């Protein structure tokens, strides 16, 4: 029997039992759409994190005390500004090293008050991190040396405190101390859940006096190129470990962050896809069950066809094509729903979603494979029916 004729007969059989065919496809539709949507969410989350890390800048090394990793206990910093000067000598380019000390503080203008992240740093931060200014200037070396009370506001802090008024040159009060605004950042969004638009940058020496600390949280180093990252990282860690015998220091690069987070998110995406695949398995069992019912209902038809000369492979092909057709149509509908659902999630919610071609191809291939796998047993049963016994069936 020709494939075209078998396909036509399969379509006629599906049309003859429209409700049953639709309900059988339903499990496949749910499974395929779930695979597409969950993979899109996982991929979107991975791309969002990669974008956030890339948005920090390029060729950055973050130096912190202790060991960085999942489950690692936090370590109290022993680093001071003297260690920053030491790292600058190791690096050889003082402009490629910056410092950070952070604290949560209240910032007030008149009766308007906001809670912001106070970051004490120096004039080198723009050389390493991507932090474009909307207005004004950044901190200078003189500001750090003389402990000036000047501040650069994040866009959200500036908007809440001053509205549409230009904040440059105006006064803000940080924990009871007055600061003069010298700069305003462009909107930056968030990185790893940290709202960068709610930051206020002041000279590190001023921040230490305000907070009452002599320590710093960490040091950031900018390498001149990708090839310099690893040698520079080892040099800095070795130097600080020699400066503090018995202490451990970690130097984390963007590549390491991307690799670790990317691996975790890829595993999460795989788990989500596997969970969604269970729906396809359930849908496949439904297809097999309905095809067995169809074989039983059409036993006399099968016996008549075999009595008229139909071969086993003709009957096998007919029922196998019918099963594959069921799952393929369900797969196409599921892909359309999955793509539409992913776009809807991305448009109406903060959850990132990115549709990938391989997830669509995988979902379609799996749906067709489900039809073949779960359609073989009913098709083989139909093909092996004895024509005499089949004709006697009621």
VENRANOR-V772436 format. One record per residue. RES is the residue in three letters. SS is DSSP state (2 for helix, 1 for strand, 0 for the rest). NEAR is the number of other C-alpha atoms within 12 Angstrom. Layout:
# VENRANOR-V772436
res->{RES RES}
ss->{SS SS}
near->{NEAR NEAR}
This chain:
# VENRANOR-V772436
res->{UNK UNK UNK UNK UNK UNK UNK UNK UNK UNK UNK UNK UNK UNK UNK UNK UNK UNK UNK UNK UNK UNK UNK UNK UNK UNK UNK UNK UNK UNK UNK UNK UNK UNK UNK UNK UNK UNK UNK UNK UNK UNK UNK UNK UNK UNK UNK UNK UNK UNK UNK UNK UNK UNK UNK UNK UNK UNK UNK UNK UNK UNK UNK UNK UNK UNK UNK UNK UNK UNK UNK UNK UNK UNK UNK UNK UNK UNK UNK UNK UNK UNK UNK UNK UNK UNK UNK UNK UNK UNK UNK UNK UNK UNK UNK UNK UNK UNK UNK UNK UNK UNK UNK UNK UNK UNK UNK UNK UNK UNK UNK UNK UNK UNK UNK UNK UNK UNK UNK UNK UNK UNK UNK UNK UNK UNK UNK UNK UNK UNK UNK UNK UNK UNK UNK UNK UNK UNK UNK UNK UNK UNK UNK UNK UNK UNK UNK UNK UNK UNK UNK UNK UNK UNK UNK UNK UNK UNK UNK UNK UNK UNK UNK UNK UNK UNK UNK UNK UNK UNK UNK UNK UNK UNK UNK UNK UNK UNK UNK UNK UNK UNK UNK UNK UNK UNK UNK UNK UNK UNK UNK UNK UNK UNK UNK UNK UNK UNK UNK UNK UNK UNK UNK UNK UNK UNK UNK UNK UNK UNK UNK UNK UNK UNK UNK UNK UNK UNK UNK UNK UNK UNK UNK UNK UNK UNK UNK UNK UNK UNK UNK UNK UNK UNK UNK UNK UNK UNK UNK UNK UNK UNK UNK UNK UNK UNK UNK UNK UNK UNK UNK UNK UNK UNK UNK UNK UNK UNK UNK UNK UNK UNK UNK UNK UNK UNK UNK UNK UNK UNK UNK UNK UNK UNK UNK UNK UNK UNK UNK UNK UNK UNK UNK UNK UNK UNK UNK UNK UNK UNK UNK UNK UNK UNK UNK UNK UNK UNK UNK UNK UNK UNK UNK UNK UNK UNK UNK UNK UNK UNK UNK UNK UNK UNK UNK UNK UNK UNK UNK UNK UNK UNK UNK UNK UNK UNK UNK UNK UNK UNK UNK UNK UNK UNK UNK UNK UNK UNK UNK UNK UNK UNK UNK UNK UNK UNK UNK UNK UNK UNK UNK UNK UNK UNK UNK UNK UNK UNK UNK UNK UNK UNK UNK UNK UNK UNK UNK UNK UNK UNK UNK UNK UNK UNK UNK UNK UNK UNK UNK UNK UNK UNK UNK UNK UNK UNK UNK UNK UNK UNK UNK UNK UNK UNK}
ss->{0 0 2 2 2 2 2 2 2 2 2 2 2 2 2 2 0 2 2 2 2 2 2 2 2 2 2 2 2 2 2 2 2 2 2 2 2 2 2 2 2 2 2 2 2 2 2 2 2 2 2 2 2 2 2 2 0 0 0 1 1 1 1 1 1 0 0 0 0 0 0 0 0 0 0 0 0 0 0 0 2 2 2 2 2 2 2 2 2 2 2 0 0 2 2 2 1 1 1 1 1 1 1 1 1 1 1 1 1 0 0 1 1 1 1 1 1 1 1 1 1 0 0 0 2 2 2 2 0 0 0 0 1 1 1 1 0 0 0 0 2 2 2 2 2 0 0 0 0 1 1 1 1 0 2 2 2 2 2 2 2 2 0 0 0 0 0 0 0 0 1 1 1 1 0 0 1 1 1 1 1 1 1 1 1 0 0 0 0 1 1 0 0 1 1 2 2 2 1 1 1 1 1 2 2 2 2 2 2 2 2 0 0 0 0 0 0 1 1 1 1 1 0 0 0 2 2 2 2 2 2 2 2 2 2 2 2 2 2 2 2 2 2 0 0 0 0 0 1 1 1 1 1 2 2 2 2 2 2 2 2 2 2 2 2 2 2 2 2 2 2 2 2 2 2 2 2 2 2 2 2 2 2 2 2 2 2 2 2 2 2 2 2 2 2 2 2 0 2 2 2 2 2 2 2 2 2 0 0 0 0 2 2 2 2 2 2 2 2 2 2 2 2 2 2 2 2 2 2 2 2 2 2 2 2 2 2 2 2 2 2 2 2 2 2 2 2 2 0 0 0 0 0 0 0 0 2 2 2 2 2 2 2 2 2 2 2 2 2 2 2 2 2 2 2 2 2 2 2 2 2 2 2 0 0 0 2 2 2 2 2 2 0 0}
near->{20 15 19 13 17 26 24 19 24 29 24 17 27 30 17 14 20 15 14 21 33 25 21 37 42 32 35 48 40 38 41 51 40 37 48 49 42 40 42 42 38 34 36 31 29 32 26 29 29 27 24 27 29 21 25 32 26 28 33 38 42 38 41 38 33 27 21 22 17 11 7 11 11 16 19 17 27 27 33 28 31 18 33 37 23 25 37 28 21 24 30 19 21 26 27 35 40 42 48 38 38 29 28 22 26 25 36 27 29 17 12 18 22 30 27 32 31 36 38 46 44 43 31 32 35 29 28 30 29 24 30 27 23 22 23 23 24 35 38 28 22 18 29 30 18 16 25 28 34 41 47 48 52 43 35 29 38 41 24 25 32 29 14 12 14 21 31 27 22 26 28 35 29 36 24 17 23 23 34 29 37 34 34 40 35 25 24 27 23 22 19 19 13 14 21 30 32 36 38 47 52 47 41 49 36 35 41 29 22 30 25 15 22 23 28 36 34 36 46 44 48 43 32 23 16 18 11 19 27 25 20 36 35 23 27 40 35 23 27 35 25 16 20 19 13 12 22 27 34 31 37 34 34 34 23 24 30 23 18 21 25 26 20 20 27 25 18 23 29 23 18 25 32 23 23 30 33 23 30 41 28 26 40 42 29 30 46 36 25 33 43 27 23 32 35 22 19 27 31 24 28 37 31 23 26 28 20 13 15 26 23 25 24 27 40 33 34 40 45 41 39 44 49 40 40 47 50 32 31 40 42 32 30 35 39 26 27 37 32 22 29 34 24 21 23 21 14 12 13 14 23 27 32 33 33 25 16 18 31 33 20 25 43 35 25 41 46 35 30 40 42 32 26 35 40 32 27 36 40 26 29 39 31 25 32 24 26 19 18 26 20 15 19 12}
